Amino acid sequence: MDTTPSPNFAYLAHHDPRLVALATQAEQHFADDPTVTLIKLRQFGELLAQRAAAKVGLFLDPEGSQQQLIDRLWDHNVIGATQRTLFHDLRRVGNAAVHENQGDHNEALHQLRMARELAIWFQRSFGNHRKFDPGPFLPPTEPKKAETALRDELQRLRVDMAARSHELEAARRAAETELAHKLTAQQREEKAREDAAIWEALANEQLETHQEQHKKLLAELAALQAAAQAMSAKELARTIKRASDASEATELDEAATRKIIDRQLRDAGWEVDSQRLTCERGLRPAKGKNLAIAEWPTLADKKEGRADYVLFVGLQVVAVVEAKRQHKDVMGVIPQAKRYATGYVVRGDEFLPEGSPWGVCKVPFLFATNGRPFLRQLQTKSGIWFLDARRPQNHPVPLEGWYTPEGLLDLLKQNIDEAHAKLDVEPMPYIDRAYQRNAILAVEKGLKDGKRELLVAMATGTGKTRTCINFDIEIGMIFSLSRNN
């Protein structure tokens, strides 16, 4: 058993050697058994979340689920949207590895990188340096029979590591120095023996040793929880804010963001893999398949470009997706998707929907995303922005989730102009109060004008009550209502 800590995680040693052991063992298993990598990373995520919760007094139930713990950290602003996604993804793929023996090298490599992003967040939140930088990610050993996409990604990571090797060495020395300052030589020697026992227990799953280590862990978590509960309200608020600030500082690169978007699209019913299912690798639309094909070539203003994804339902082209890194202004990326939709070139058996083009757009639906979950308070920097390009009155709107293939087909069948024409002539014999009629007409006008939200005020006519309705036209939902008497 190799007990040399991985440089990607060694700086966590002064928090908990279990974290370093689990992550290092996950790396060591990568080449031969990626499912074990995912199982170890699930355990790493569980322990990291537990220690984070205990640090701020939120480790309330040792028997509680990981999902509940992650959501509690989110609810109390200890983690941001990115960390919440990464923690939940580690949990989900780890569960699939444990219960269904699922997991491949591509997923394992991505989760190793995301586990490291969580480790950096934890160190910045609860370590001694808020701007801690561990240097580049050190890629694990390549499998003997790596497929092309995996080999390319590992090579990209090795090139980045070589270019920033001095940062990696500086981070290693800083981690060693921090540990040396905290412990005497005798304490370091004793700690090394304890750490070795932890590594052995985690590697061999020895029941008795593992149970002893678990009891010790629970005692440590209880002590951290008690220390957090003893903090003043002001001190605890500062600790939570530091963790929250560290969350906002996390910025995933484009490859990691694409992996997150892949999962979101897959959950909505699209067949997708931005590394393997690409136009360059020969993938084309096919009957009976709902494909999100990555890196699709387009030609706009006599310039070649590549759409991040083009969505196909069977052979029909239905949407263009532009994906950006996590901190990009998402709404501002819609024009780029529009350029790709304008420059779409039919390359084979695929076909454009009936009615194409709509103005300059050959493809009807445009999406822009950075992979972050939708947050109403950060609308332009989160969620999925969508534009139905078939009508010039339409404006980009944020969505909380992706359309399914069936959902886009249903939307494609809708004739909005025809529906508006019917509204113009439809009588309202069932409405006999002027304020109700005016409210309905106001909503109809908002629909025709392409507005997403509309504030409608209705006076009952008695002079006693006025009702204000904030109506979300896009989803047909009233999300606030107030009465003034």
C-alpha positions in Angstrom: 0.0 0.0 0.0 1.4 3.4 -1.1 0.8 5.9 1.6 2.3 8.9 -0.2 -0.3 11.7 -0.2 -1.4 13.0 -3.6 -0.3 16.6 -4.2 -3.9 17.2 -5.3 -5.1 16.7 -1.7 -2.1 16.7 0.7 -3.0 20.1 2.1 -6.0 18.6 3.8 -3.8 16.6 6.1 -4.0 19.0 9.1 -7.8 18.9 8.8 -8.2 15.2 8.6 -5.8 12.5 7.3 -8.9 10.4 6.2 -9.6 13.0 3.6 -6.1 12.7 2.1 -6.2 8.9 2.3 -9.6 8.5 0.6 -8.7 10.9 -2.2 -5.3 9.5 -2.8 -6.6 5.9 -2.9 -9.3 7.1 -5.3 -6.5 8.3 -7.6 -4.5 5.1 -7.2 -7.4 2.9 -8.3 -8.2 5.1 -11.3 -6.2 3.2 -14.0 -7.3 -0.3 -13.0 -10.8 0.2 -11.5 -12.6 3.5 -11.9 -15.7 2.2 -10.0 -13.5 2.0 -6.9 -12.4 5.5 -7.6 -16.0 6.7 -7.6 -16.8 4.8 -4.4 -13.8 6.3 -2.6 -14.8 9.8 -3.8 -18.3 9.3 -2.5 -16.8 8.6 0.9 -14.5 11.6 0.5 -17.5 13.8 -0.3 -19.4 12.5 2.7 -16.6 13.2 5.1 -15.8 16.6 3.7 -19.5 17.7 4.0 -19.6 16.3 7.6 -16.5 18.3 8.7 -17.8 21.4 7.0 -21.1 21.1 8.7 -19.5 20.5 12.1 -17.3 23.6 11.6 -20.4 25.8 11.5 -22.6 23.9 14.0 -24.8 22.1 11.4 -23.8 18.5 12.0 -27.0 17.7 13.8 -27.6 14.1 13.0 -24.8 11.6 12.6 -27.3 9.1 11.1 -28.7 11.7 8.7 -28.4 11.3 4.9 -25.7 12.9 2.8 -28.4 14.6 0.7 -30.0 16.2 3.7 -26.6 17.4 4.9 -25.7 19.0 1.6 -29.0 20.7 1.4 -28.6 22.0 5.0 -25.2 23.5 4.1 -26.9 25.1 1.1 -29.9 26.4 3.1 -27.5 28.1 5.5 -25.3 29.7 2.7 -22.2 27.7 3.7 -21.9 26.4 0.1 -23.0 28.0 -3.1 -24.8 26.5 -6.1 -21.5 25.1 -7.6 -20.5 23.3 -4.5 -24.0 21.9 -4.0 -23.9 20.5 -7.5 -20.5 19.0 -7.1 -21.4 17.4 -3.7 -24.6 15.9 -5.1 -22.8 14.6 -8.2 -20.2 12.8 -6.1 -23.0 11.3 -4.1 -25.1 10.2 -7.1 -22.2 8.6 -9.2 -20.8 7.1 -6.0 -24.1 5.4 -5.2 -24.3 4.1 -8.8 -20.8 2.7 -8.4 -21.7 1.0 -5.1 -25.1 -0.4 -6.0 -24.9 -0.9 -9.8 -21.2 -1.2 -10.4 -21.4 1.7 -12.8 -18.5 4.0 -13.6 -16.0 4.6 -16.4 -12.6 6.4 -16.7 -14.1 9.5 -18.1 -16.5 9.9 -15.2 -13.9 9.0 -12.7 -11.4 11.6 -14.0 -14.1 14.3 -14.0 -15.1 13.5 -10.4 -11.5 13.4 -9.3 -11.1 17.0 -10.6 -14.4 18.1 -9.0 -13.5 16.5 -5.6 -10.3 18.6 -5.8 -12.4 21.7 -6.4 -14.4 20.9 -3.2 -11.1 20.3 -1.4 -9.8 23.8 -2.4 -13.1 25.3 -1.3 -12.8 23.6 2.1 -9.2 24.8 2.5 -10.1 28.3 1.6 -13.1 28.2 4.0 -11.5 26.6 7.0 -7.7 26.8 6.5 -5.4 29.6 7.1 -5.3 31.2 3.7 -8.5 32.5 2.0 -6.7 32.7 -1.4 -5.1 29.3 -1.2 -4.0 28.0 -4.6 -2.7 24.4 -4.8 -1.5 24.8 -8.4 -2.5 22.7 -11.3 -4.3 19.4 -11.1 -1.9 16.5 -11.2 -3.6 13.9 -13.5 -3.6 10.2 -12.4 -1.9 7.4 -14.2 -3.3 6.7 -17.6 -5.1 3.3 -18.1 -3.3 0.9 -20.4 -6.1 0.9 -23.0 -7.4 4.4 -22.8 -9.8 5.5 -25.5 -8.9 8.6 -27.6 -11.1 11.1 -25.7 -9.7 10.1 -22.3 -6.2 10.1 -23.6 -6.7 13.6 -25.1 -8.1 14.9 -21.8 -5.2 13.5 -19.7 -2.7 15.0 -22.1 -4.4 18.4 -21.8 -4.1 18.1 -18.0 -0.4 17.1 -18.2 0.4 20.1 -20.5 -1.3 22.4 -18.0 0.5 20.8 -15.1 3.9 21.2 -16.9 3.2 24.8 -17.6 2.4 25.5 -14.0 4.7 23.1 -12.3 6.3 25.8 -10.1 2.9 26.5 -8.6 2.4 22.8 -7.8 5.8 22.7 -6.0 5.1 25.9 -4.1 1.7 24.5 -2.9 3.4 21.3 -1.8 6.0 23.2 0.3 3.3 25.4 1.8 1.3 22.4 2.9 4.4 20.8 4.5 5.3 24.1 6.2 1.8 24.6 7.6 1.8 21.1 9.1 5.3 21.6 10.5 4.3 24.8 12.3 1.4 23.1 14.0 3.3 20.0 15.3 6.6 19.2 17.0 8.9 16.5 15.6 7.5 14.0 18.1 3.9 14.9 17.3 4.6 14.5 13.6 6.1 11.1 14.2 3.0 10.0 16.3 0.7 11.5 13.7 2.5 9.6 10.9 1.8 6.3 12.7 -1.9 7.3 13.2 -2.2 8.3 9.6 -0.8 4.9 8.5 -3.4 3.1 10.5 -6.1 5.2 8.9 -4.7 4.5 5.4 -4.6 0.8 6.1 -8.1 0.7 7.5 -9.5 2.5 4.5 -7.6 0.5 2.0 -8.4 -2.9 3.5 -11.8 -2.2 5.0 -10.7 -4.1 8.1 -13.9 -4.2 10.2 -12.5 -3.8 13.7 -10.0 -1.1 12.7 -12.6 0.6 10.6 -15.1 0.7 13.5 -12.5 2.2 15.8 -11.7 4.9 13.2 -15.4 5.6 12.8 -15.8 6.1 16.5 -12.8 8.4 16.6 -14.2 10.4 13.7 -17.6 10.8 15.3 -15.9 12.1 18.5 -13.9 14.6 16.4 -17.0 15.8 14.6 -18.8 16.2 18.0 -16.0 18.3 19.3 -16.0 20.5 16.2 -19.8 20.8 16.5 -19.5 21.8 20.2 -16.9 24.4 19.4 -19.1 25.9 16.7 -22.1 26.0 19.0 -19.9 27.8 21.6 -19.0 30.6 19.1 -20.7 34.0 19.4 -23.3 34.7 16.7 -20.9 37.3 15.1 -18.0 34.8 15.0 -20.2 32.1 13.5 -21.6 34.5 10.9 -18.0 35.4 9.9 -17.1 31.7 9.5 -20.1 31.1 7.3 -19.4 34.2 5.2 -15.9 33.0 4.6 -17.2 29.7 3.4 -19.8 31.4 1.2 -17.1 33.8 -0.2 -14.9 30.8 -1.0 -17.9 29.2 -2.8 -18.3 32.2 -5.1 -14.5 32.2 -5.9 -14.8 28.7 -7.4 -14.5 28.9 -11.2 -14.7 25.7 -13.2 -12.9 25.4 -16.5 -14.8 24.8 -19.8 -14.2 21.0 -19.8 -15.7 20.6 -16.3 -18.6 22.9 -17.1 -19.4 20.8 -20.2 -19.5 17.7 -18.0 -22.0 19.2 -15.7 -24.1 20.4 -18.7 -23.9 16.9 -20.2 -25.5 15.4 -17.1 -28.2 18.0 -17.1 -29.1 17.3 -20.7 -28.9 13.5 -20.1 -31.3 13.9 -17.2 -33.8 15.7 -19.6 -33.7 12.8 -22.0 -30.9 13.7 -24.4 -28.1 11.3 -25.5 -25.0 13.3 -24.9 -21.2 13.2 -24.2 -19.3 16.3 -25.1 -16.0 14.4 -25.3 -17.1 11.4 -27.3 -20.4 12.3 -29.1 -19.0 15.0 -31.3 -19.4 15.9 -35.0 -15.6 15.7 -35.4 -15.6 12.1 -34.2 -18.2 11.2 -36.8 -21.5 11.3 -34.9 -24.5 12.3 -37.0 -28.3 12.5 -36.3 -30.1 9.2 -36.5 -33.8 8.2 -36.7 -35.2 7.3 -33.3 -32.5 9.0 -31.3 -32.5 12.3 -29.3 -29.0 13.5 -29.7 -27.1 16.5 -28.3 -24.1 16.5 -30.7 -21.1 18.6 -29.5 -18.9 20.8 -31.6 -21.2 21.1 -34.6 -19.7 23.1 -37.5 -21.6 26.2 -38.7 -20.9 29.1 -41.2 -22.0 32.6 -40.3 -20.9 35.8 -42.0 -18.5 33.6 -44.1 -16.7 32.6 -40.9 -16.5 29.0 -39.7 -17.6 28.3 -36.1 -18.7 25.4 -33.9 -21.8 25.3 -31.8 -21.2 23.8 -28.5 -24.2 21.5 -28.9 -26.9 21.1 -31.5 -30.0 19.2 -30.4 -31.6 16.7 -32.8 -34.9 14.8 -32.4 -34.4 12.1 -34.9 -33.2 13.8 -38.0 -34.9 17.1 -37.2 -32.7 20.0 -36.0 -34.5 21.7 -33.1 -32.0 23.8 -31.0 -28.6 25.3 -30.7 -26.8 25.4 -27.3 -24.0 27.7 -26.4 -22.1 26.7 -23.2 -19.8 29.0 -21.2 -17.7 28.7 -18.1 -19.4 29.0 -14.7 -19.0 32.7 -14.1 -20.0 33.9 -17.6 -23.0 36.2 -18.0 -25.4 33.6 -19.5 -28.0 35.9 -21.0 -25.4 37.8 -22.9 -24.4 34.6 -24.7 -27.7 34.1 -26.6 -26.5 36.3 -29.5 -23.7 33.8 -30.1 -26.2 31.0 -30.2 -28.2 33.0 -32.7 -25.2 33.4 -35.0 -24.8 29.6 -35.0 -28.5 29.1 -35.7 -28.2 31.7 -38.6 -25.2 29.9 -40.0 -26.5 26.3 -39.7 -25.5 24.2 -42.8 -27.3 20.9 -43.5 -24.6 18.3 -43.7 -26.4 15.1 -44.4 -29.8 13.5 -43.9 -30.9 16.0 -41.2 -33.6 18.6 -41.9 -34.7 21.9 -40.5 -38.2 22.3 -39.1 -41.1 23.4 -41.2 -41.2 27.2 -41.4 -37.5 27.7 -41.3 -36.0 30.3 -41.5 -37.5 32.7 -39.1 -35.9 36.0 -40.0 -32.2 35.1 -40.1 -32.5 32.0 -37.8 -32.7 28.6 -39.5 -32.9 26.8 -36.1 -36.0 27.7 -34.0 -34.7 27.4 -30.4 -31.7 28.8 -28.8 -30.1 28.0 -25.4 -27.3 29.5 -23.4 -26.0 28.1 -20.1 -23.0 27.9 -17.8 -24.2 24.8 -15.9 -25.1 26.6 -12.7 -28.5 26.0 -11.1 -31.0 28.8 -11.6 -31.1 31.5 -8.9 -33.6 34.2 -9.2 -31.3 36.7 -7.5 -28.5 35.9 -10.0 -30.6 35.4 -13.1 -28.1 36.6 -15.7 -25.3 34.4 -14.2 -27.2 31.2 -13.6 -29.6 28.7 -15.0 -30.5 28.1 -18.7 -31.5 31.0 -20.9 -33.9 30.3 -23.7 -35.1 32.1 -26.8 -37.8 31.0 -29.1 -36.4 32.6 -32.3 -39.5 32.2 -34.4 -41.1 35.5 -33.3 -39.2 38.8 -33.2 -41.3 39.8 -30.2 -39.8 37.0 -28.1 -37.1 37.8 -25.5 -34.6 35.5 -23.8 -36.0 34.0 -20.6 -34.4 32.0 -17.8 -35.4 28.4 -17.3 -35.0 26.2 -14.2 -34.4 23.1 -16.3 -33.9 21.8 -19.8 -36.7 21.1 -22.2 -37.1 17.4 -23.0 -37.1 16.3 -26.6 -40.9 15.8 -26.4 -41.2 19.3 -24.8 -39.4 20.9 -27.7 -41.5 19.1 -30.3 -44.7 20.2 -28.5 -43.4 23.8 -28.5 -42.6 23.5 -32.2 -46.2 22.6 -32.9 -47.5 25.7 -31.2 -48.6 28.6 -33.5 -48.4 31.6 -31.2 -49.5 34.1 -33.8 -52.6 32.1 -34.6 -53.4 31.8 -30.9 -53.1 35.6 -30.5 -55.4 36.1 -33.4 -58.0 33.9 -31.7 -57.6 36.0 -28.5 -58.3 39.1 -30.4 -61.7 37.9 -31.6 -62.8 35.6 -28.7 -65.7 37.0 -26.8 -65.9 37.0 -23.0 -69.6 36.5 -22.2 -68.7 34.7 -19.0 -67.0 37.9 -17.6 -69.4 40.5 -16.3 -67.1 42.7 -14.2 -65.1 45.4 -15.8 -62.0 45.0 -13.5 -61.9 41.2 -14.4 -62.2 41.9 -18.1 -59.4 44.6 -17.9 -57.1 42.2 -16.1 -57.6 39.5 -18.7 -57.0 41.9 -21.5 -53.8 43.1 -19.8 -52.5 39.5 -19.5 -53.4 38.9 -23.2 -51.6 42.0 -24.3 -48.5 40.9 -22.2 -48.6 37.6 -24.0 -48.7 39.3 -27.5 -45.9 41.7 -26.5 -43.6 38.8 -25.4 -43.4 39.8 -21.8 -42.5 37.2 -19.2 -43.8 38.9 -16.1 -46.8 41.2 -15.7 -48.1 43.1 -12.7 -51.9 43.3 -12.9 -53.9 45.5 -10.5 -57.6 44.9 -10.1 -60.0 47.1 -8.1 -63.2 45.4 -7.2 -65.3 48.5 -7.7 -66.4 48.7 -4.1 -63.5 51.0 -3.2 -62.5 48.6 -0.4 -60.2 46.1 -2.0 -57.4 46.2 -4.6 -55.7 43.0 -5.7 -52.3 43.0 -7.3 -51.2 39.8 -9.1 -47.6 39.2 -10.3 -48.1 36.8 -13.1 -45.3 34.8 -14.7 -46.5 34.4 -18.3 -43.7 32.0 -19.4 -44.8 29.3 -17.0 -48.3 30.4 -16.3 -47.8 30.9 -12.6 -48.9 33.5 -10.1 -45.9 33.9 -7.7 -47.1 36.8 -5.6 -50.4 38.3 -4.7 -51.2 41.2 -2.4 -54.3 42.9 -1.2 -54.7 46.5 0.0 -57.8 47.2 2.0 
